[in-house]
Amino acid sequence: MAYPEPQGADREMVKVNPTPRKPRVLLAASGSVAAIKFGNLCHCFSEWAEVKAVATKASLHFIDIASLPKDLKLYTDEEEWSSWGKIDCWRIM
């Protein structure tokens, strides 16, 4: 059973972007020997997607950072912990 539209309902026009954007992919590597393939995966995914990557300190032993795509943003443990700050419990209360 079809429901009729309410009378006098205004429809809002939605603008659609005519150019589709690439899918977004986040690749992660842990400290496994499988991380040797990480650079290859980054290159393959970069051909059709926007790629960002996360790598643990242990995985960097297996990853050749120089071989990663130049436009790839690589997040590491060092960046995570260097930006962390101690929470002052007295200010919260």
VMD Tcl script that draws the C-alpha trace (Angstrom):
set ca {
  {0.00 0.00 0.00}
  {1.45 3.34 -1.05}
  {1.30 6.29 1.31}
  {0.52 9.67 -0.24}
  {2.90 12.55 0.31}
  {1.67 15.20 2.73}
  {0.09 18.09 0.89}
  {2.24 21.21 0.64}
  {5.42 19.39 1.73}
  {8.45 21.28 0.45}
  {11.22 19.17 -0.95}
  {14.74 20.31 -0.29}
  {17.09 20.00 -3.23}
  {20.26 18.09 -2.43}
  {23.36 18.87 -4.45}
  {25.27 15.82 -5.58}
  {28.98 15.98 -6.29}
  {29.32 14.81 -9.92}
  {32.89 13.61 -9.47}
  {33.10 10.46 -7.37}
  {35.91 10.29 -4.86}
  {38.18 7.35 -4.28}
  {37.39 4.94 -1.44}
  {39.38 5.48 1.75}
  {41.54 2.64 3.07}
  {43.44 2.35 6.33}
  {46.19 -0.29 6.31}
  {47.80 -1.45 9.55}
  {50.94 -3.49 10.21}
  {51.94 -5.25 13.40}
  {55.28 -6.80 14.33}
  {54.86 -9.84 12.13}
  {57.06 -11.05 9.31}
  {53.97 -10.55 7.11}
  {54.74 -6.81 7.35}
  {57.35 -7.42 4.63}
  {54.44 -7.24 2.15}
  {53.16 -3.96 3.62}
  {54.86 -1.68 1.07}
  {53.54 -3.75 -1.80}
  {50.01 -3.60 -0.39}
  {50.25 0.17 0.04}
  {51.24 0.59 -3.62}
  {48.46 -1.71 -4.85}
  {45.75 0.03 -2.82}
  {47.07 3.50 -3.73}
  {46.24 2.83 -7.38}
  {42.49 3.02 -6.70}
  {42.04 4.39 -3.15}
  {43.13 7.10 -0.72}
  {45.44 5.23 1.64}
  {46.64 5.99 5.15}
  {48.75 3.55 7.13}
  {49.46 2.66 10.74}
  {52.58 0.75 11.77}
  {53.76 -0.42 15.16}
  {57.35 0.06 16.23}
  {57.94 -3.69 15.90}
  {56.60 -3.74 12.34}
  {59.10 -1.09 11.24}
  {61.82 -3.77 11.46}
  {60.20 -5.42 8.42}
  {59.02 -2.35 6.47}
  {61.24 -0.41 4.09}
  {59.81 3.09 4.65}
  {61.67 4.48 1.62}
  {59.75 2.09 -0.65}
  {56.31 3.30 0.50}
  {54.33 5.60 -1.81}
  {55.49 9.21 -1.46}
  {52.00 10.58 -0.74}
  {51.21 7.95 1.92}
  {50.60 9.23 5.46}
  {52.18 6.75 7.88}
  {51.23 6.92 11.55}
  {53.54 5.26 14.07}
  {53.73 4.54 17.80}
  {56.18 7.40 18.19}
  {53.64 9.96 16.97}
  {50.91 8.55 19.17}
  {52.86 8.60 22.41}
  {54.72 11.85 21.80}
  {51.43 13.76 21.55}
  {49.95 12.17 24.66}
  {49.72 14.29 27.77}
  {49.06 13.51 31.39}
  {45.53 14.21 32.59}
  {45.38 16.45 35.63}
  {42.80 14.74 37.83}
  {42.38 17.80 40.04}
  {41.23 19.95 37.14}
  {38.55 17.44 36.16}
  {36.85 17.53 39.56}
}
mol new
graphics top color blue
foreach p $ca { graphics top sphere $p radius 0.5 }
foreach p [lrange $ca 0 end-1] q [lrange $ca 1 end] { graphics top cylinder $p $q radius 0.2 }
display resetview
